[in-house]
Amino acid sequence: MKRISVDIGGTFTDCLLVWEDTYLELKALTTHHNLALGFMDALEQGCKQLGLDIRTVLSQVDSVRYATTLGTNTLLERKGPQVGLITTAGYESSVPLARGRGYGDGLPTNEQVNLAAAKRPDPIVPMNMITGVRERIDYKGHVVLSIDEQDVRKQVRKLIDKGAQAFVVSLMNSTVNPVHEKQIEEIIMDEYPSHMLGSIPVILSHQVVGRKGEYVRTTSAILDAYLHGQMFHALSSLEMTLKDYGYTKPMLVVHNTGGMAQLNSTHALQTIHSGPTSGIHAAEHLANEFNTGKLICMDIGGTSCDVGLVVGDGIRFYDFNPVIDRWLVSTPMTHLKIIGAGGGSIARYDQLFNVIEVGPTSAGSDPGPACYDRGGMDATVTDADLILGYLDADQYAGGAIKLNKKRAEFAIRENICEEMDLSVVEAAQQIKRKVDSNMAQAIAEELRSKGYNPKNFVLLAYGGNGALHSCGIANELEIERIFIPPFSPIFSALGAGIMNQLHIHERNVFINIYDSMTRTLLNNYEQFNTIVEELKAIGKQDLIRQGKEAKDIRFQLELDMRYGNQITETSVVSTKTHLEKIEDVFQLIEIFSKNYEGRFGKGSQSPEAGIRINTIRVLAFTESESIQFKKQNESYSKQSKPFALRSCYFVGESEPVQTPVYNADELAEGTVISGPALVESPRTTYLVEPGWEIKLGSNRAAWVTRVKSGIIQDELIGIGNESRL
């Protein structure tokens, strides 16, 4: 297998280059002005290691898979086009009203409840760019009032005269009958053909979102239109760059649904948070191969900590109404808890409470933490880690970035110490404690809101800073085991490398599997099976359009079910795609009951309230060759020697501890090391805090387990501070 996958983060661009049996993990600083530059920089590093030129590599790989934050950056910087919205007459104020809660979407809880200071975000589509057309379709899809073509042409011209560079068409009940949205699209293209306005995008809301809910469907379509131009031109430019170097196949773009598709089959909205989604997918693959049990997926990079869950049985957690930036949308997005805590998170003094706060603001890659010596003046988590002795100033990021400890000390002294009367080390310890506590608290809230106890999970730590902060977070959560996966620094890029081409289509329904009022089970399967067939047909066409053979397409049916009118929904993966007999209904109920019990405890089920299906979701996909992880060695040995000792400061300890430092590349598979210890690789550092023990596996995978005490091995006695063996 020959394959390239890339994940572009806020600070680093991660790349996995697979060349037959050689797996190369590569990193480069993210170039926000042109994401292709960082990608090509990382790829060039890999080509040098292979002894090949870029053209040779790109001409032979089977695919290039790409996950990007470009859409997120476009939103943050408000660099999108002027969008014009066409909606049903009488509903022009639906988006500005934002269901009366738009001021709070996307804000921290403490700001949401502060109504006196509530401020709505600046609208992407101002009121003067919203127009209504006379038409009406009822909730069953029947046409009540037909389109007035002249009225539509008049409204379209008005929007063009006001500077519209993209159109969104979002009409009432278009999800059950999109005929009017399609007619308006035809009118726009007839009124302003491509030779007059160029490739002006026309986004139809029913094609972006298949769920009911006019406000969230419209905001989803607006964001898609707002991101469309930037995403299309940037990714098309990257695709052309790849072709210039000999890559002739379509580039594959990772979706936040957990799959990927060609650029021409990708909505801009589907690329938001696509990188972290890749990590969740890799964790699912890993859990199946390693039989790890339930996983807390914790991706700590330079800008944020992305948290997801893997609980087994094929169950995935989706956000059906996620908030992107400040906007509530409706799209099936792999659920992620994004915490503003990473290596570049800025630490500051909170004068009101006389404490240190960390994040969510990040120094990013430019200028980066103060210790990067690129002009950054803010104290960050990476600065604190350097001062505490956890990082090697000369070998950070494989030696690509030389860290300046004096700059780190200056930033912490100026921003923290002078305000709080602390030493630099004490301030650094508090920064580490605070950032670990922030992440642990967010993880605990995330799990408990879904009915899970963190103690029953394994912490899967990856990303550039995952292995560095995992013990501190596990201590806060009282978790006993940590798994650092193979290729942990670029684990999300690895996830992109093992994804299948996949499309998800869903539809809201109201189907009682068990009616508590009449005490009857569902016995008419026609409505259910008809919807499933329609969704399968749409997914099938998506993949055939991308060159896939119909015989290779597979389907998976997922249902969102709940007891009665409960708010909480539980995802059920059905073993069949159709209901044919009463035994199929009983099987669905049994799976649902088991999943519910696993989340909320034995006896929590409430079938007496009725059992309802709220959403039917069909996954259409094709399977491709996947990366197989090497089975880990189950025999361990404590025979290992460090190459140095380093003075490290641990939270709760006032004096430095002489900590052994090991080279990950020189440790044999099966090596056991008791903490405190540092295990360094070119792309990350494993910090084994006192009270923990690490067991090394293949490809730098490792189990970190809590023990009663951390004792430095006897053979370390006599090794001088910072000495080299």
N, C-alpha and C positions, 0 to 999 in steps of 0.2 A: 504494500500500500504506500502511495505517495500522496501526501495531503498537507495543506496549509490551513490553519485556523487562527483567527486573530480576535482579540478582545481589547477594545480601546477604552481605557478608564480615564478618570479625571487627571491622573498624574502619570501613569505608565501605560504604554501600549504593550500588551502581552501577546506572544506569538508561539504557537506550537508547530514545528516543522517535522513531519513524519516522512522519512525516506527509507523505505523498506523496513529494516529492523532497527533503524536509528531514530530515536526520538530526541529532538532538540528543543529545550525551553529557552525562549529569547525574550528580552525586554529592551524597550527604548522609551525615552521620554515622549509623552504625547505632544504632538504639534497641533495645537488647537486651530491655528489659522489654516492648516492644510493637513488633514488626518492621514493622507496618503504618505506624507514624508516620514512620519513616525513608523508607519507600517513597513515601508521600504527599508528604513534603517534597521529595524529588527530582522527583516528577511535577509538583508545583506550580511548580518552577523552569522546567520545560519549557513548561508552559502559559503562563507569563508571557512567555516568548520568542516563542511563537506568537501571543500576543495573544488567547488563548482561555481560557475557564473550564474547570475540571476536568470538569464534567458534559458539556460539549460534546465534549471529547476522548474520554472513556470511552464515550460513547454511540455513537461512530463507529469506534473501532478494531476490527480483525478479531479480535484476541486479546490477552490479557495472559499472558505467560509468566513463571514465577516459580521462581527457584532460591534455596534458603534453607539456612542453617546452624542452623536451629532444633533439628533432631534432635541435632546435635553438642552444642549447648549443654545440652539436656536430659540427655544422658548425663553430661557433665562435672559438672553441678550435681546429678545424681541426684534429679531432680524427677519421676520417673515413678511410676506406680501400683504397688501391691502385686500381683505376678504369681504366679499359681498354675500349677504345671506338672503335667500328667497324662501319664505315660509307661507303657511296658510294665512290668509287675511284674518285679522282678529287676534293672531298669536304673535305679533311682532315683539311684544314685551316679555316673552317667555324667557329668553336668554338673559336680558338685563335684570329681570327679577330674581333669577337664579334660585327659584323655589324658596326665597326668603332667607337663604342661609349661605349665599355665595361669599359673604364676608369672611366666613370661618374655614372654608375648604382650603386645605393645604397649610393651615397654620398649626402651631403647637397648641395643645389643650389649654394652657394657661392664657394664650392670646385669644382663643376662640370664646372663652367665657368673659372676656373683657369687652362687653358690648359698648361701653362708653368710648373706647378707643377703636372700635371696629371700623375697618376701612376695606372697601371692596377693591379687588385688583383692577388695574386699568384694563378695560375691555379689549379683546382682540378684534372684535367687530363692534365698532361704535354704533349708536342708535341710527345715525343718518345713513349707515350702510346696510340697514335691515329693511326689507320691503315685503309686503304681503301680496299674494295673488288670489283671485277668487276661484276656489275649488273646494270640494269636500268629499272625503271618503269616510264611511262610518266604520265602527270597530270591527264589523264582520268583513270588511273589504268591499262593500257595495258602493258604487259611485252614486253619490247624492247630488253633487253639482259638478258638471264637467268643466274641464279647463277652458278658459277664455283666452284663445291664442293671442289676440290683439292686446289684451291686458298684460299677458306675460311679456310680449315684446316691448311694451311701454316700460315696464318695471326693469327689465334687463338693460335697456338703453340708459335709464336713469342711473343705475349702478355703475355702468361703464363711464358715464360722464363724470361721476364722482371719484373715479380713479380705481375701480375694482380691478384687481389683478388675478383674482381667483373667485370662483363661485361655489357656494354651498347651497344645495337644494334639500330642504328638510320639511316635509309636509306631514300633516296629521295622518296617523294610521297607515303610513307608507310601508310599514313592515308587513302588513297583511295584504296590501295591494299596492305595488310600486308604480302603477301605470302612469300616474300623473307626474311623478318625478322623472320618469324616462321621457315623457313628452316634453317637459321643460328643457331637459338636456338637448333634445333634438332641435328645439326652437333656438336655444343659445348657439348651438353649432351652425345652424342655418343663418342666424342673424349675424354672427361674427365667425366666419370660417377661418381656418388656420392661416390662410394667406393674408388675413387682415390683422389678427391679434396674436398670431403665433400659437404656441402650445399652452394656452390658458387652461388651467385645470378646472374641470367641473366635477365636484364631488357630490354624489348622491348618498344621502344618509342611510338608506336601507342597505347599500352595498358595504358600508362601514360597520353598521351595527344591526343585528337581526332581532334585537330585543325591543320590547315596548318601553315607553318612557321618553316623551318628546324632548324634555330638557337635556338629559344626558346623551340622548342620541344626537341631538343637534350640536352640543359642545364637542362630542367625539368627532363629528364631521368637520367642524370648524378647525379643530386642532390638526386634523389630517390635511386639510387644505392649506393651513398655515405652514406646515412642515414640508408639504409636498415638493415645492420648488427646490428648496435647499437640499433636501434629501436626494431628490432625483438627480440634480446636477452634480452634487458632490460624489455620490456613489457611481453615477455614470462616468464621471471624470476618472475615478479610481479604476473602474472597469476598463476604460480606454488605456489607462497607464499600464495595466496588466497585459492588455493585448499588445501594446507596443513592445513589451518584453517577452512576447511569445505565448501568452496564455490565451487560448482560443475558445474556452468553454464559458458558459454564463457564470457570473459570480453569484454565490448563494448568500443570502442575507438572513441572519438569525432573527426569529420572531419572539416577542415576549410571551407567546402562547406555549413555547416549549418545542417549537419546530423551526423549520427554515424553508425558504423558497427562493426562486429566482427573483431578480430585481423587478421584472415586469409583472410579478404576481405578489408584490408586497405593498401594503399600505404603509404610509409614513408612520402612522400611529403605532403600527406593530413593531417598530424598531425601538421604542422607548424602553429603557431598562433591559435591552436584549442581552447585554453582557452578563449581569447577575443571573438571568434566567438560564444561561448556558451552564453556570455553576450548579444550579439545582438539578439540571438534567444529568450532569456528570455524577452528582451525588446519588441519584437514583440508580444509575448504571453501576456505580461502585458498591452500593448497598446490596445489589443482587449478587455480585461476584464475591464479595467478602463476607456476606451474611452478617452485617454489622448491627442489624436491628434498627430502631428508630434513631434518626439523625437530626441534630440541629445544624443546619448548614450556615456557617459563619464565614463570610468573605470579607476580610479586612484589607482594604487597599490603602492608597494614599489619601483619598478624599472621604470615603464613607465605609460603613460596615453594613453589608447586605445580609439579611437573615431570612432563611426559608426553612421548611420542614419536609422531611421524607419519613413517612410512617409505614411504608410497605403496602402490599396488596394492590399495587397499581393506583392507589389513591393520590390524586393531586389536589393541591389547594389553589383555587383561583380567586382573584379579585374581579368581581363582576362590575363593580362601580369604583374603580380606583381613582385616586386624586392625582393628576399629573400637573405639577407646578401648583397652580391655584384653581384648577378646573376639575370638576367631577365629570367623569366620562363613563361610558358603558362599553367595555370590551373584555373578553375573557383573557385576562392577563395572569400569568403565573404569580401567585401571591408572594410578595416580598415585603419585609419590614426594613426600611432604609433608615439607618441611623447616621447622623452627621458626626461620625467618629472614625478617624483613620490616622495614618502617620502624619498627614499634613494638617490635621485639625488644630486650630489655633486656641491656645490656652490664654485666659485673661482673668484679671482680678475683678470680682463682683463686689463693688463697694457697698451695696445695700446689705448683703448678707455676709460680707467679710469672708468669702470663700473663693476658691479657684473654680472657674467654669471652663469646660473644654468643648469646642465645636458649637454649632454645626458648621461655622465658617471654616473654609480650608485655604491654606496657602497654595494648593495645587502644585503644578510642576513649574510654573513661572510666576513669581520668583522661587517658590518652594519654601521649605523650612529654612530658618536662619543658617543652619549648619551646612546647607547646600552652597553657601557663599556666592549666591547669585543676586544679592540685594535684599533678600527677605529680612524684615526686622521684627516679625512676630515670633513669639515662643510657640512651638508646636510639640506634638507628641514625639515626633522623631528626635527633636532636640533633647527632650527629656530622656528618651531611651539611650541616646549617645552619652549623656552625662552620667547616667546610672551604670554605664559600662557594658550595656548589652550589645552594642554595635561596634564593629571594627571600622574606624574612620578611613582606612586605606582600601578596604575591600567591599565597601557598600555597593550594592547593585553590580557585583562582579568586578569592582574596581573602576566602573565607568564614572562614578561620582565620588570625588574625594570630599569627605566631611571635615568641617572646620569646627572643632570643639570650642574654641574660644568664642566664635560667633554664637554658638548655642548658649554658652554661659552668659554672654552679654545680653542676649534677647530675654532669657529667663530672669536675669537680675533686673533689667530695666522694666520689664512688664509685670513681674510678679513679686520678686524679693523686696524691692524698695517699698512696696505697698503693704506687705504682710510681715515684714521683719523676719524673714526666713533665709536660711542659707540656700545656695543654688541647689545643692543635693536634696535638701528638704522640700524645696519647691518642685523639683523633678519627681520626687517620690509621690507628692500629692497629685501631680498631673497624671502619673500612671495610675494611681488608685482611682482618681476621678473618671478617667476614660474607661477603665475596666468596669467600674461600677455602672457607668452610663450604659454600656453595652449589655452588661448582665441584667440590669433592670428592664431594658427594652426587650430582651429575649424572654425574660420571665413573664412579662405582661403579654407578649405575643402567644406564648404557649398556654398560659392559664386562660386566656380569652377563648381558646379553642378547646378547653377541657383537658389539657395535658399537664403533667407534672414534669418539670425539667429534670428531676432526679432520675427519671426513667429513660432518659435519652443519652446518646453518645454525642459529644461535641465534635463536629467535623470542622477543623480549622484550616482555612486556606487563604489565598491572597498573599501579597507581599508581607503583611504584618500579622497574618493569622497565627502562625506558629510562635510568634514573639509574645502575644498577649493572651494566648489560650489558657494558660495555667491561672493567671489572675482572674479571668472571667469565670473559669470553672470553680475556683475557690468561692466566688460570690454566689454561684448557683448551686453549690454543694454537689456538683457532678463528679463522678468517680473516674470516668474514662474519657480520653481525648484521642481522636484519630486524625493524624495529619496525612492526607492522601498522597499518592504518587503525583509528582509534578505540582505540588501545592501552590507555588508562587504564580503559576499560570493555569490554575485549575479551570477557570471559566473559559479560557481559550481551548483547553482540552475538551470541555463540554461541547463547544461548537464543532469540534472535530468528530464527535461521535453521534451527532444529531441526525435524524432522518428528515427527509422532506415531508412536511406535514402541514395540513390545513385543518382548522377547527371551525365548524359551523354549528350554530345552536339556535334554539327557538324557545321562547316562553310558552308554557302550557299550563293548564289547570286540570290535572287528571288525578282523580281519586283512585289510588290502588285499593285502599280499604275505606269505605264510607261508614263512619261511626254512627251516623244517624239511622241508616237502614241496615247496618251490620252486613254489608254485602261486599264482595270482592269484585274487582274489575273483570268483566267478562266479554266486553266488546273491544277488540284489539285493533279495529280498522283505523281509528284516528291516530293511535300511537304509531302503528306500522307505516302509515302513509307519510307522517312527518319524518320518520327515520329514513325512508326511501328518498324523500325529497332532499334531505341534508346529505345523504350519501351521494346522490347524483351531482350536487354542486361541488362537493369535495373531489369527486372523481374527475369532473371536467377541469378543475384547477390543476390537477396533476397531469392529465393528458395534455393540457395546453403547454406544460413544461417538458414534454417529450417522454413522459412515462408510459409504459405499456399498461393497458387496462388489467391484464392478468397479474401484474405485480402489485396492484393497489390493495391495501388492507384497510380494514375499518375497525374502530373501537367505539362502543357506545357507553357514554357516561350520563348519569342522571343525577340531578340535584333534588333530594327528597327531604321531607320534614314531617314531623308529627303535627297534625292539625294546623293551627295558626301560629306555631312557634316561629320566632325570627330566625333561629339557627337552622341552616341547611347543611346536610351532609352529602358529600359526593359519593356516588355508588358506581363502581365499574361493573357493568353487566357482562355476564359470560356469553350472552346471546345478543344479536342485534335486532331480534324481533320477538314479539310475544305471540305464542301459538297455542298455548294451553294453560290451564290453571296452575300446573306445576311450575311454569315459568314465573308466574306472579308470586307464588310462595317463595321461590328462590330469591327474587328481588327483595322481598320483605325480610328474608333471613339475612342476606348480605347487609341490608340497611341496618337491621337490628344489631348485628355484630359490630359494624363500624361505629354505631352510636354508643354502644357499650364500651368500646375501646377508648372513646373520647371522654365520656362522662361517668363511667363506672357502671358496675353491674346493678341492674334493677332500675336504671334511669329511663329506660324505654317507656313510651306512653302510647301504645297502640290504641288505647281506648279513646284518644283524641282524633283518631283517623290518620291515614298515611297518604301523603300527597306527593306527586311529581310536579315540580315547578319549572324545570328546564330539561330539555332533551338536547344532548350535545353529541355530535358525531366527529370523531377524529379520522381523517383520511390520510394515509401515509404510505410511503414505500420504504422498505428496509434496505440499508446499505452496509457495506463492510464496516465493522466497528473496531475500535482499539480495544484490545484485551489486556487487562492488567495481569501482571505476573503474580501467581499465587505466593503469598508471603510465607517465609520460613517460620515454622512453629517451634524450632529448637533455638534456645537463646544461650548466650555466653557472656560473662562479665569481663572477659579479657579484652581490654581496650586501654589505650594510653592517649592522653591529650597532647597537643603540641605546645600549649601555653597555659599560663594562669593569668586571670584578669581580675582586678578589683571591681566587684559589682555591689551595688546597693539594692536591697530588696525592701519592699514595702513592709513597714513594721520593725525594721532593723536600723539602728542608728549607726552601726559600724559597718565598714565594707567587709565583704566575704571574698576570700581568695577562691575564685571559681575556675574550674578547669574548662578549657576550650578545645573542642574537637573539630576536625575537618570531616564533614559528612561524606565526601568522596573517598576518604581513606578508611571508613568504618565498614567492617564486614557485615553482611546481612546476618541478623540474629544477635547483634551486639546489644548489651544492656548497660545503661548508664544511670546511676543514681544522681538525683539533684542535690545541691545546685550544680548546674552545668550549662554550657553553651555549645550547641552544635551548629556550625556555620557551613552554609552552602553558598554558591555564587549568587543566588537570587533571594535568599531569605535566611533568617536565623531562628533556630529552635531554642527557646528559653525554657529550661527545665528548672522550675523554682524549687526551693526546699520543700520536702514532703512529697515529691513526685519522682517518677522513674520513667525513662524512655527506653523503648525497645525498637531498634531499627529494622526496617524491612527493605524490600527492593525499591528501586527508583525513588529513594529518599522518603518512602512512606514510613510512618512510625506510629506506635501506640504509646501514649503517655498516660500512666496510671498512678493514682494516688497511693502513697505508702505511708507508713507510720512516721518515718523520719528520713531525712535526706542526709546521707553521710558520704563525705568525699572518700574515695577509695584509698587504701593504705599506700598504694604505689605512688600517690601524688605527693606524699610528704617529702619536702626538701626541694621541690621545684620552685625556682625563684619567680617572683612576680613579673608577669609579662614576658617570661623567658620563652625561647623557642627550642624545641627538642630536635 
